[in-house]
Amino acid sequence: MPQYKLTYFNLRGRAEISRYLFAYSGKEYEDHRIEAAEWPKIKPTIPFHKIPILEVDGVIIHQSLAIARYLARESGLAGHTPVEQALADAIVDTIDDFMTLFPWAEKNQDVRKQAFDDILTNKAPELLRDLDTFLGDNNWLVGKSVTWADFYWDVCSTTLLSCKPDLADKYPRLLALRDRVQALPAIAAWIQKRPKTIM
């Protein structure tokens, strides 16, 4: 059994998808959380100077989606066929493209709020409409069983709904997908026990 160590800030953020995958698979790992004050000292020691990173038996993998994709493959959650895997990757990348529009590091609260409001009001509806159309009346975004794409929707929509609680009210199928993900016993247990953080 490989030894896993996931390093990120004490936030859900870009590491939460990997934490979902660890929770669902039952694989043991070290959830190493660092505080912002520690980051300047740690940053120069990390390849490419960004987190999260995942250490697998001492080998460092960087980039949050590369980490998650690796864990999804290891856990049978990447999709059952090459086409399903490509579709799951495409959905994750689509959601991630949207999430990177937000100025997460902006310190000016007025500028940050204006940008968030603009994105949530003017850009989010298109993403939600497209995701809803893609999901249709299926239980899962890709194939007949849960994949990491469903997890990524839940992780990201949790953050989005914390900013705008009525954001997805017009899309009950997407909200029902969140409910299905959060009802999975391993995910429900993780959500219950994870540290409470702002995002």
C-alpha positions in Angstrom: 0.0 0.0 0.0 1.5 3.4 -1.0 2.1 6.0 1.6 0.2 9.2 0.7 0.7 12.7 2.1 -1.5 15.5 0.8 -0.3 19.1 1.6 -2.5 22.1 1.3 -3.8 25.1 3.3 -6.4 24.6 6.0 -9.1 25.1 3.5 -11.3 22.9 1.2 -10.1 24.8 -1.9 -8.2 23.0 -4.5 -7.4 19.9 -2.3 -11.0 19.0 -1.5 -11.6 16.9 -4.6 -8.6 14.7 -3.6 -9.9 14.5 0.0 -13.3 13.3 -1.5 -11.4 10.6 -3.5 -9.5 9.5 -0.5 -12.7 9.3 1.6 -14.6 7.4 -1.0 -11.8 4.9 -1.7 -11.0 4.3 1.9 -7.3 4.8 1.3 -5.4 6.1 4.3 -3.4 9.3 3.8 -1.9 12.2 5.8 -4.0 15.3 5.4 -1.3 17.8 6.1 -2.8 21.3 6.5 -0.6 24.4 6.7 -1.5 27.8 7.9 -1.0 30.9 5.7 1.8 32.2 8.0 3.8 29.0 7.3 3.6 29.3 3.6 6.5 31.7 2.8 8.9 29.4 4.5 7.5 26.2 2.9 7.0 27.6 -0.6 10.6 27.6 -1.8 10.9 23.9 -0.8 8.1 22.7 -3.0 8.5 21.9 -6.7 6.8 24.6 -8.8 6.1 26.5 -5.6 2.3 25.8 -5.5 0.0 23.6 -3.5 -1.7 21.2 -3.2 1.0 18.5 -3.6 0.6 14.8 -3.1 3.5 12.7 -2.0 3.2 9.1 -3.1 6.0 7.0 -1.4 8.1 10.2 -1.5 7.4 11.1 -5.1 5.8 14.6 -5.4 2.9 15.2 -7.7 1.8 18.8 -8.2 -1.3 20.4 -9.8 -4.6 19.7 -8.1 -6.4 18.1 -11.1 -3.4 15.9 -11.9 -3.4 14.7 -8.3 -7.2 14.1 -8.4 -7.0 12.4 -11.8 -4.4 10.0 -10.5 -6.5 9.2 -7.4 -9.6 8.8 -9.5 -7.8 6.3 -11.7 -6.4 4.5 -8.7 -9.9 4.3 -7.2 -11.9 3.3 -10.3 -13.6 6.7 -10.4 -12.1 8.1 -13.6 -14.7 6.5 -15.9 -15.0 2.9 -17.1 -14.0 3.4 -20.8 -11.5 5.8 -22.5 -14.5 7.8 -23.8 -16.0 8.1 -20.3 -12.6 9.1 -18.9 -12.4 11.8 -21.5 -15.9 13.1 -20.8 -15.2 13.1 -17.0 -12.0 15.0 -17.6 -13.9 17.5 -19.9 -16.5 18.2 -17.3 -13.9 18.7 -14.6 -12.0 21.0 -16.8 -15.1 23.0 -17.7 -16.0 23.5 -14.1 -12.4 24.4 -13.2 -12.2 26.9 -16.1 -15.2 28.7 -14.4 -13.8 28.5 -10.9 -10.5 30.1 -12.0 -12.5 33.2 -13.1 -12.9 34.2 -9.5 -10.2 36.5 -7.9 -9.7 34.3 -4.9 -6.6 36.1 -3.8 -7.9 39.6 -4.1 -7.5 41.4 -0.9 -9.6 44.5 -1.7 -13.0 43.4 -0.4 -14.9 45.9 -2.6 -13.1 44.8 -5.8 -13.5 41.1 -4.8 -17.3 41.4 -4.1 -17.9 43.3 -7.4 -16.0 40.6 -9.3 -17.8 37.7 -7.5 -21.2 39.3 -8.1 -20.5 39.8 -11.7 -19.4 36.3 -12.3 -22.2 34.7 -10.3 -24.8 36.9 -12.0 -23.6 37.0 -15.6 -21.4 33.9 -16.2 -22.7 31.2 -13.8 -26.1 30.8 -15.5 -24.4 29.6 -18.7 -22.3 27.0 -16.9 -25.3 25.7 -14.9 -27.5 25.5 -18.1 -24.8 23.6 -19.9 -24.2 21.2 -17.0 -27.9 20.6 -16.6 -28.3 19.8 -20.3 -25.3 17.4 -20.1 -26.6 15.7 -17.0 -30.2 15.4 -18.4 -32.2 12.9 -16.5 -29.2 10.7 -15.6 -28.1 10.0 -12.1 -24.5 10.8 -12.8 -22.7 13.1 -15.1 -20.8 10.4 -16.9 -21.8 6.8 -17.3 -24.0 4.7 -15.0 -22.0 5.2 -11.8 -20.4 8.0 -9.8 -17.1 9.5 -11.1 -14.8 12.2 -10.0 -16.7 14.6 -12.2 -19.7 14.3 -9.8 -17.4 14.9 -6.9 -15.9 18.0 -8.5 -19.4 19.4 -9.1 -20.3 18.9 -5.5 -17.0 20.4 -4.2 -17.2 23.5 -6.4 -20.9 24.0 -6.0 -20.6 23.9 -2.3 -18.3 27.0 -2.5 -20.5 28.7 -5.1 -23.7 28.2 -3.1 -22.0 29.6 0.0 -21.5 32.8 -2.0 -25.0 32.8 -3.6 -27.4 30.3 -2.0 -30.1 30.5 -4.7 -27.6 30.1 -7.5 -28.8 26.7 -8.7 -32.5 27.0 -7.7 -33.6 26.8 -11.4 -31.6 23.6 -11.8 -33.2 20.9 -9.5 -31.4 18.1 -11.4 -28.0 19.6 -10.5 -29.1 20.1 -6.9 -30.3 16.5 -6.8 -26.9 15.4 -8.1 -25.3 17.2 -5.1 -27.7 15.3 -2.8 -26.7 12.0 -4.4 -23.0 12.6 -3.9 -23.4 13.8 -0.4 -25.6 10.8 0.4 -22.8 8.3 -0.4 -21.9 7.0 3.0 -18.1 7.7 2.8 -18.7 11.2 1.5 -21.4 11.9 4.1 -19.0 10.8 6.8 -16.2 13.0 5.4 -18.4 16.1 5.2 -19.5 15.5 8.8 -15.9 15.1 10.2 -13.9 17.5 8.0 -12.6 20.8 9.6 -15.0 23.7 9.2 -13.3 26.2 6.9 -14.4 29.3 5.1 -13.9 27.7 1.7 
